Amino acid sequence: MFRREGPTFLELARQALTSTRRGYDLLAPKFELTPFRTPEPIVEAIAKRVGPVDSALDVCCGTGAAMFHLRACCRERVVGIDFSEGMLEVARARMEQAPGTARVELVRGDVLEMPFREEMDAAVSVGAFGHIRVEDEPRFVAGIHRALRPGGRFVFATSELPPWSSPSRWAAEGFNAAMRARNAVLSPPFIMYYLTFLWPEVRGRLIDAGFSRVEAERGAFPPPYERVLMVIASR
């Protein structure tokens, strides 16, 4: 699952024993070499569905995987926001090679307190929902809705809850149990959980935030990701 040049077990353990922000600062230089990175076919398909637009926002942009593709879809600006300076440093270097001419803006900030107001045509978030506490999801979604212009779209990938017969369900539940145990005895917490922001429950969150139309598309991603859903929420 990890490439030879990727983080060692000891490096991952050190990261997990720090805070979420510090952990990702430490992981940033090797993040692309881990299985935590969203597969490229999913990222490409999301970006393709977004464009062309004048502006797009990547929420929890990390190392800039989605921004790299979004820049070619944007005529004016592509903005990424993340709380990890380490991840933003990697994104900054990557965006120097990104195709397109749109202005690139990287913002270090809290995605629960985003400063954008009706200025984006589209927003995406890739592989970051597990870092948002369930109780914070309404604020998270409301901030994205606020950032979009009327008619703007929030595009992302999610899935339905796997059945208990699925090995992936057992693996995710086991990881979540270990993370809850870690956070019960260590502070600051490291927030990273699986099985969050799932369909169809997330539809209610989006509707409550003011999105007028929310659809989930099956078969939007190539094999072996056919079961992943692409969700498009329109403001």
C-alpha positions in Angstrom: 0.0 0.0 0.0 2.9 2.3 0.7 5.7 3.0 -1.8 9.2 2.3 -0.8 10.0 6.0 -0.5 6.9 6.6 1.6 6.6 7.2 5.3 7.9 4.5 7.7 5.8 3.0 10.4 7.7 5.0 13.0 7.0 8.2 11.0 3.3 7.5 10.8 3.2 6.7 14.6 4.9 10.0 15.4 2.4 11.8 13.2 -0.6 10.1 14.8 0.6 11.0 18.3 0.6 14.7 17.5 -2.3 17.0 16.6 -4.1 16.7 13.2 -2.4 19.9 11.9 1.1 19.0 13.1 0.6 15.4 11.9 -0.1 16.6 8.3 2.8 19.1 8.5 5.0 16.1 9.1 3.4 13.9 6.6 3.2 16.4 3.8 6.6 15.7 2.0 5.6 12.0 1.6 1.8 12.3 1.5 1.7 11.5 -2.3 3.4 8.2 -1.6 0.6 6.9 0.8 -2.7 5.2 0.2 -4.4 8.2 2.0 -4.1 10.2 -1.2 -7.4 10.1 -3.3 -6.9 8.0 -6.5 -6.1 10.2 -9.5 -9.0 8.9 -11.6 -11.4 10.2 -9.0 -9.7 13.5 -8.7 -9.6 14.0 -12.5 -13.3 13.1 -12.9 -14.3 15.6 -10.3 -12.3 18.4 -11.9 -13.7 17.6 -15.3 -17.2 17.8 -14.1 -16.5 21.3 -12.6 -15.2 23.1 -15.6 -15.1 25.3 -17.4 -15.8 28.1 -14.9 -14.3 31.5 -13.9 -13.3 30.4 -10.4 -13.2 27.3 -8.2 -12.4 26.6 -4.6 -10.7 23.4 -3.3 -11.7 23.0 0.4 -9.0 21.2 2.4 -6.8 21.3 -0.6 -3.9 19.4 0.9 -1.0 18.9 -1.5 -3.1 20.4 -4.4 -4.1 17.2 -6.2 -7.5 18.6 -7.2 -6.1 22.1 -7.8 -3.6 20.8 -10.3 -6.5 19.8 -12.6 -8.9 22.6 -11.6 -6.5 25.3 -12.8 -7.0 24.2 -16.4 -10.8 24.4 -15.8 -10.8 27.9 -14.5 -10.6 31.1 -16.5 -9.7 33.5 -13.7 -8.7 32.0 -10.3 -8.4 28.7 -8.4 -8.2 28.9 -4.7 -7.1 26.3 -2.2 -7.6 26.4 1.6 -6.0 24.2 4.2 -4.8 24.4 7.8 -1.5 22.7 7.2 1.4 24.9 6.1 3.3 21.7 5.2 0.6 20.6 2.8 0.3 24.0 1.3 4.1 24.2 0.7 3.8 21.0 -1.4 0.7 22.4 -3.2 2.6 25.6 -3.9 5.4 23.7 -5.6 3.0 21.5 -7.5 0.9 24.4 -8.9 4.0 25.9 -10.6 3.7 23.0 -13.0 -0.1 23.0 -13.3 -1.5 23.6 -16.8 -3.7 26.7 -17.3 -3.4 30.4 -16.8 -5.8 31.0 -13.9 -4.4 32.8 -10.9 -3.5 30.5 -8.1 -4.3 31.4 -4.5 -3.3 29.3 -1.5 -4.9 30.2 1.9 -3.9 28.8 5.3 -7.1 28.8 7.3 -9.8 27.0 9.1 -12.4 25.5 6.7 -15.1 26.0 9.3 -14.4 29.8 9.2 -13.8 30.4 5.5 -13.8 34.1 4.4 -15.3 33.6 1.0 -18.7 35.2 0.2 -20.6 34.4 -3.0 -17.4 34.5 -5.1 -16.9 31.0 -6.4 -18.5 29.2 -9.3 -17.6 25.8 -8.0 -16.2 24.1 -4.9 -14.7 20.7 -4.4 -13.3 18.7 -1.5 -11.3 15.6 -2.0 -10.4 13.0 0.6 -10.9 15.4 3.6 -14.3 14.6 5.1 -12.8 12.3 7.7 -11.1 15.3 9.3 -14.4 17.1 10.0 -16.2 16.1 13.2 -19.8 15.0 12.7 -21.0 17.9 14.9 -19.0 20.3 12.7 -20.5 19.1 9.4 -23.3 21.7 9.3 -20.8 24.6 9.7 -18.5 23.0 7.1 -21.3 22.7 4.5 -22.7 26.1 5.3 -19.3 27.7 4.7 -19.1 26.1 1.3 -22.6 27.2 0.4 -21.7 30.7 1.5 -18.6 30.7 -0.8 -20.6 29.9 -3.9 -22.3 32.3 -6.2 -26.0 31.6 -6.9 -26.0 28.7 -9.3 -22.6 27.5 -8.1 -21.9 23.8 -7.5 -20.3 21.8 -4.8 -18.8 18.6 -6.4 -17.4 15.7 -4.4 -17.1 11.9 -4.2 -18.6 9.7 -1.5 -20.1 6.3 -1.0 -22.9 4.5 0.7 -22.3 2.7 4.0 -20.8 -0.7 3.2 -22.6 -3.8 4.6 -21.1 -5.6 7.6 -20.2 -8.4 5.1 -17.7 -6.2 3.4 -14.1 -6.4 4.6 -13.8 -2.6 4.0 -16.5 -2.0 6.6 -14.6 -4.0 9.2 -11.3 -2.3 8.4 -12.9 1.1 8.6 -14.7 0.4 11.9 -11.5 -1.0 13.3 -9.6 2.1 12.4 -12.3 4.3 13.8 -12.3 2.4 17.1 -8.5 2.7 17.4 -8.7 6.5 16.7 -11.4 7.0 19.3 -9.3 5.1 21.8 -6.3 7.3 21.0 -8.2 10.5 21.3 -9.7 9.4 24.6 -6.3 9.2 26.3 -4.2 11.7 24.3 -4.5 15.4 23.7 -4.6 17.2 21.4 -6.8 14.9 19.3 -6.0 13.6 15.9 -9.2 13.8 13.8 -9.3 11.2 11.1 -12.3 8.9 10.7 -13.7 6.8 7.9 -17.4 6.2 7.1 -18.3 9.9 7.3 -20.2 12.2 4.9 -21.9 9.2 3.4 -24.9 9.1 1.0 -27.8 9.5 1.5 -27.4 11.1 5.0 -25.2 13.9 3.6 -28.0 15.0 1.3 -29.9 16.3 4.3 -26.9 18.2 5.4 -26.6 19.9 2.1 -30.3 20.7 1.8 -30.3 22.2 5.3 -27.4 24.4 4.4 -29.5 25.9 1.5 -28.5 23.9 -1.5 -31.5 23.7 -3.8 -30.6 20.6 -5.8 -28.5 17.6 -4.7 -27.9 14.6 -6.9 -25.7 11.6 -6.7 -24.5 9.9 -9.9 -23.5 6.3 -10.1 -21.0 5.1 -12.6 -19.3 8.5 -12.8 -15.8 7.1 -12.1 -13.9 4.5 -14.1 -13.0 1.0 -12.8 -12.3 0.0 -10.1 -14.2 2.9 -8.6 -17.6 2.2 -10.1 -19.3 2.1 -6.7 -18.1 5.6 -5.7 -20.8 8.2 -6.1 -20.3 11.7 -7.5 -22.4 14.2 -5.7 -23.3 17.5 -7.2 -25.0 20.1 -5.0 -26.3 23.3 -6.6 -26.7 26.6 -4.8 
